[in-house]
Amino acid sequence: MKLTGTCTLVVSGRSERAMIEFDISAQTITIWRTSPADLKDFFTEGEGIWSKRVSVRDIEVFSPTALLCCDRLPPAFPSSYRPPRLSVDDGEISKIMAIGEGQVHAMRLDLALHRRKLALRVEPFADSVELQHESVFTNHSRYWNQRFSVDIGRRSFDVRYSPRHVFLTGRLRAKDAQVFRHACSLIALGPERLIAQLKPPTVTLNYSWGTAKAYGEVVISEKDLPSSFQLVLNYLTKCDEKTRRKRFYEITHIVEGFQQKIFVEHRLTNLLKALESFDGTKTLSANRLAGLLGTKKGDARFLCGIRNCLVHKGMSLAEAAQETHGDLSTQNVKMERFAHLPQTPKLSWRLYVTFSRLIVSAYFRQIGISRTNTLYPRNRGF
């Protein structure tokens, strides 16, 4: 997702017209300097660019149907300044011509915004182009071609899933955008973000959003997606502001329980944080958890013991399981699901898979969604 056009670049009071590129997916802003004051500046100015005042004005970028304008780029700072590269070909012609594929022989100035948003005026090329309110979110789920309508409060919106984005058509308030974003995140078990919002005649781009991987499997079947999405929205909107913030917190920790670049202990700890928030008690109670998770009381006590070892004793998940299992066995506590712990290197993963299934299913049941797919269907749990 890129926008290209021109701008006026001002460096230490000296201005020139330059090419500019906004790469929304990569979250970068690049200016190509093709008309330096003299050849010496072309190669040497980059060394002192950090100490010079830089501003970008009169931005005009183009889409297939409209001109997008901005009088002045919001406060930004240079993140890199690179001279033109020579081709890997050592021939003389490659030094003066862009023979290498994809090369641009110009100074490249990369900018980073101090704040994450950039607003552009939209000027359609033709009167037939109608601008409607629309918001675009990331899509980490496996839903790629879904269309349906949802209600947020008393207002209706059209939802469209594409392979990389979720489009929401309709006038969306800031607090409702947070509701919709968290609903998308929970259903994908991934950290969805708002990346662009059209409020005619202005489109606002978000230049700060994460790209972390999500769970990667379908949690709710495609035929149940519209009704389940509406149930999640109802769950997040039909409550007071304090409760809503609490639910946002719970969803955030559930999503963080599926981040692939952190230890399995940290994943499970995040899921346990969500569980402690929505289980309805001040501290984890085996009696409460047995009913909430649909397990025997002894298995619920096993989960409570693991939680205490992870949080208070700094143990690995395997160590926490072995110590807790030994203590409960000594006390003659009957466990069903976790009656026997196999001596296997995959013990930690099997425990995480099992607990993630129990906790996430319990959270969806609280929302009113009783039918969900088994998490990690190709992995063995308990």
C-alpha positions in Angstrom: 0.0 0.0 0.0 2.0 3.0 -1.3 1.3 6.6 -2.3 3.7 8.5 -4.4 3.9 12.1 -5.4 5.9 15.3 -4.9 6.7 17.7 -2.1 8.7 20.8 -1.3 11.7 19.9 0.8 13.3 22.7 2.8 16.7 22.0 4.3 18.3 24.9 6.3 16.2 27.5 4.4 17.0 26.1 1.0 14.0 24.6 -0.8 13.6 22.2 -3.8 10.8 20.1 -5.3 11.3 16.4 -4.6 9.6 13.0 -5.0 7.9 11.6 -1.9 6.6 8.1 -1.1 4.3 7.0 1.7 4.5 3.2 2.3 1.6 2.5 4.6 2.5 -1.2 5.1 6.1 -0.6 5.9 5.2 2.6 7.9 7.9 4.6 6.1 8.1 8.0 4.5 10.8 8.4 1.9 11.9 11.5 0.0 14.1 11.2 -3.2 16.4 14.3 -3.8 17.1 14.5 -7.5 18.0 18.2 -7.9 20.8 19.2 -5.4 22.3 22.6 -5.6 25.6 21.3 -6.9 27.3 18.0 -7.4 29.4 18.3 -4.2 26.2 18.7 -2.1 24.8 15.6 -3.8 27.4 13.4 -2.2 28.4 15.2 1.0 25.3 16.8 2.5 24.1 13.6 4.1 27.0 13.8 6.6 25.5 16.9 8.2 21.8 16.4 7.7 21.2 15.5 11.3 22.1 19.0 12.5 20.0 20.8 9.9 16.4 21.9 10.1 14.2 19.9 7.7 10.6 20.6 6.8 8.3 19.1 4.1 5.6 21.3 2.6 3.0 21.3 -0.3 2.6 17.6 -0.5 0.7 16.2 -3.4 0.4 12.4 -3.9 -1.7 10.5 -6.3 -4.2 7.6 -6.1 -6.1 6.1 -9.1 -9.1 8.3 -8.4 -7.9 11.3 -6.4 -5.2 13.8 -5.5 -4.2 13.7 -1.8 -2.8 17.0 -0.4 -1.1 18.2 2.8 0.1 21.7 3.4 2.9 20.6 5.8 4.1 17.3 7.1 3.6 16.9 10.8 6.7 17.2 13.0 9.2 14.5 11.9 12.9 13.7 12.1 15.4 12.1 9.6 15.8 8.4 10.3 18.4 7.8 7.6 20.1 9.7 4.7 21.7 7.6 2.0 23.6 8.5 -1.1 22.9 6.9 -4.5 24.2 3.3 -4.7 26.4 2.0 -7.5 25.4 -1.1 -9.3 26.9 -4.5 -8.4 28.2 -4.3 -12.0 31.6 -2.6 -11.9 31.3 -1.3 -15.4 31.7 2.4 -16.1 28.2 2.9 -17.5 26.6 1.6 -14.3 28.2 4.5 -12.4 26.3 7.1 -14.4 23.1 5.2 -15.3 20.6 3.2 -13.2 21.3 -0.1 -15.0 20.5 -2.3 -11.9 16.8 -3.2 -11.7 14.9 -1.2 -9.1 17.7 1.3 -8.5 17.1 5.0 -8.1 20.2 7.2 -8.5 19.2 9.9 -6.0 19.7 10.9 -2.4 17.2 9.0 -0.2 15.9 10.8 2.9 13.8 8.6 5.3 11.6 10.4 7.8 9.8 9.3 11.0 6.9 11.1 12.4 7.0 12.2 16.0 3.3 11.5 16.3 1.7 8.5 14.6 -1.0 10.2 12.4 -0.9 11.9 9.0 -4.0 13.6 7.6 -4.3 14.2 3.9 -7.1 16.2 2.0 -8.8 14.1 -0.6 -9.7 15.8 -3.9 -11.4 13.3 -6.3 -10.6 13.6 -10.0 -14.3 13.2 -11.0 -17.6 14.1 -9.4 -18.7 10.5 -9.8 -16.2 9.4 -7.1 -18.3 9.3 -3.9 -16.4 9.5 -0.6 -17.9 7.5 2.2 -16.8 7.1 5.8 -14.6 4.0 6.1 -12.0 2.6 8.5 -9.3 0.0 7.6 -7.8 -2.4 10.1 -5.1 -5.0 9.8 -6.2 -8.6 9.4 -4.2 -11.4 11.0 -7.0 -13.9 10.7 -7.8 -16.6 8.1 -11.0 -14.9 7.1 -10.3 -13.5 3.6 -13.6 -13.1 1.7 -16.3 -12.4 4.3 -19.0 -9.7 4.0 -21.7 -8.9 6.6 -23.3 -6.1 8.6 -23.0 -5.4 12.3 -24.5 -2.9 14.8 -22.5 -0.8 17.2 -25.1 0.8 19.5 -27.9 2.0 17.2 -25.7 2.4 14.1 -25.1 -0.2 11.4 -21.9 -0.9 9.6 -20.8 -3.0 6.7 -17.8 -5.3 7.3 -15.6 -6.7 4.6 -12.6 -9.1 5.2 -9.9 -9.1 2.6 -6.6 -11.2 2.8 -4.7 -8.4 4.6 -7.3 -5.9 5.8 -10.7 -5.5 7.5 -12.9 -2.7 6.1 -15.6 -1.1 8.1 -17.9 1.2 6.1 -19.8 3.8 8.2 -19.3 6.8 10.4 -17.2 5.4 13.3 -16.5 7.3 16.5 -13.1 7.1 18.3 -14.4 4.9 21.2 -16.3 2.7 18.8 -13.1 2.2 16.7 -11.5 0.8 19.9 -14.4 -1.6 20.4 -14.2 -2.8 16.8 -10.4 -3.2 16.9 -10.6 -5.3 20.1 -13.4 -7.4 18.6 -11.2 -8.1 15.5 -8.2 -8.9 17.8 -10.2 -11.4 19.9 -11.6 -13.2 16.9 -8.2 -13.4 15.2 -6.3 -14.0 18.5 -3.9 -11.4 17.0 -3.1 -7.7 17.6 -5.2 -5.8 15.0 -4.6 -2.1 14.5 -6.4 0.8 12.8 -4.2 1.8 9.8 -6.4 4.3 7.9 -9.6 6.2 8.3 -11.6 8.1 5.7 -13.7 11.0 7.1 -14.5 13.0 3.9 -12.8 15.1 2.8 -9.8 13.8 4.9 -8.1 10.5 5.1 -5.9 9.9 8.2 -3.1 7.4 8.0 -1.7 5.6 11.1 2.0 5.4 11.1 2.5 3.3 14.2 1.1 -0.2 14.4 2.5 -3.6 15.1 3.1 -6.5 12.7 3.4 -9.4 15.2 2.1 -12.8 14.1 -1.2 -14.0 15.4 -2.5 -17.5 16.3 -3.0 -18.2 12.6 -6.0 -20.6 12.6 -9.7 -20.0 12.3 -11.2 -19.9 15.8 -14.8 -19.4 14.8 -16.2 -21.1 11.7 -17.0 -18.8 8.7 -20.7 -19.4 8.9 -20.7 -18.4 12.6 -18.5 -15.3 12.0 -21.3 -12.7 11.5 -23.3 -13.7 14.6 -20.2 -14.2 16.8 -18.8 -10.8 15.7 -22.0 -9.2 16.7 -22.0 -11.0 20.1 -18.4 -9.7 20.8 -19.5 -6.1 19.9 -22.5 -6.4 22.2 -20.2 -7.7 25.0 -17.9 -4.7 24.6 -20.6 -2.0 24.2 -23.3 -2.9 26.6 -21.3 -2.0 29.7 -20.0 1.1 31.5 -16.7 2.7 30.5 -14.8 1.2 33.5 -15.9 -2.4 32.6 -15.2 -1.8 29.0 -11.6 -0.8 29.8 -11.3 -4.0 31.9 -12.5 -6.1 28.9 -10.0 -4.4 26.6 -7.3 -5.4 29.1 -8.5 -9.0 29.1 -8.6 -9.2 25.3 -5.1 -7.7 25.1 -3.7 -10.3 27.4 -5.5 -13.2 25.6 -4.0 -12.0 22.3 -0.5 -11.7 23.9 -1.0 -15.3 25.0 -0.5 -16.3 21.3 2.6 -14.2 20.4 5.1 -16.5 18.7 8.3 -14.7 19.6 8.0 -15.1 23.4 8.6 -18.0 25.7 5.7 -20.4 26.3 5.8 -19.4 30.0 5.2 -15.8 29.1 2.4 -16.8 26.8 0.7 -18.7 29.5 1.2 -16.0 32.1 -0.6 -13.5 29.8 -3.5 -16.0 29.5 -3.6 -16.3 33.3 -3.7 -12.5 33.7 -6.8 -12.5 31.5 -8.3 -15.4 33.4 -7.7 -13.7 36.8 -9.5 -10.6 35.4 -12.7 -12.3 34.0 -13.1 -15.2 36.5 -15.0 -12.9 38.9 -12.8 -13.4 42.0 -10.0 -11.4 43.6 -7.7 -14.4 43.4 -7.8 -17.7 41.5 -10.1 -20.1 43.2 -10.2 -23.8 42.3 -13.9 -24.0 43.1 -14.7 -21.1 40.7 -12.3 -22.3 38.0 -13.7 -25.8 37.9 -17.1 -24.5 36.8 -15.7 -21.8 34.6 -13.3 -24.0 32.7 -15.4 -27.2 32.8 -12.8 -29.2 34.7 -12.6 -31.3 37.9 -11.6 -29.4 41.0 -8.3 -31.3 41.3 -7.3 -30.2 37.7 -8.3 -26.6 38.6 -6.1 -26.8 41.7 -3.3 -28.0 39.4 -3.7 -24.8 37.3 -3.7 -22.6 40.3 -0.5 -24.2 41.6 1.3 -23.8 38.3 0.2 -20.1 38.2 1.7 -19.6 41.7 5.0 -21.3 40.7 5.3 -19.2 37.5 4.6 -15.9 39.2 6.1 -16.3 42.6 8.9 -18.8 42.2 10.2 -17.9 38.7 10.1 -21.5 37.6 9.9 -22.9 34.0 6.5 -24.3 33.1 7.8 -27.9 33.2 9.3 -27.3 36.7 6.1 -25.7 37.9 4.1 -28.6 36.7 6.3 -31.2 38.3 6.4 -29.4 41.7 2.6 -28.7 41.7 1.8 -32.3 40.6 4.0 -33.7 43.4 2.5 -31.5 46.1 -1.1 -32.4 45.1 -0.3 -36.1 44.8 1.1 -35.9 48.3 -2.1 -34.4 49.5 -4.1 -37.2 47.7 -5.8 -34.6 45.5 -7.6 -36.4 42.7 -6.8 -35.1 39.2 -8.4 -36.4 36.1 -7.1 -34.6 33.0 -3.6 -34.2 34.6 -3.5 -37.5 36.6 -0.2 -38.5 34.9 2.5 -36.1 33.6 4.6 -37.8 30.9 8.3 -37.4 30.9 8.7 -35.7 27.6 10.5 -32.6 26.3 7.1 -31.5 24.9 5.5 -31.3 28.4 5.5 -27.5 28.5 4.0 -27.2 25.1 1.3 -29.7 25.8 0.4 -27.9 29.0 0.2 -24.5 27.3 -1.9 -25.9 24.5 -4.4 -27.4 27.0 -4.6 -24.3 29.2 -5.0 -22.0 26.2 -7.9 -24.1 25.0 -9.6 -24.0 28.4 -9.1 -20.3 29.0 -10.1 -19.0 25.5 -13.1 -21.3 25.3 -14.3 -20.1 28.7 -13.9 -16.4 27.6 -15.9 -17.0 24.5 -18.6 -18.8 26.5 -18.9 -15.7 28.8 -19.6 -13.7 25.6 -22.3 -16.1 24.5 -20.3 -18.0 21.9 -20.5 -21.7 22.8 -19.2 -23.1 19.6 -15.5 -22.5 18.7 -12.9 -24.6 16.9 -10.3 -26.5 18.9 -7.1 -24.4 19.3 -3.9 -25.9 17.9 -5.9 -28.8 16.3 -2.8 -30.6 15.1 -1.1 -30.5 18.5 -1.6 -32.9 21.4 -2.7 -31.6 24.8 -4.2 -33.3 27.9 
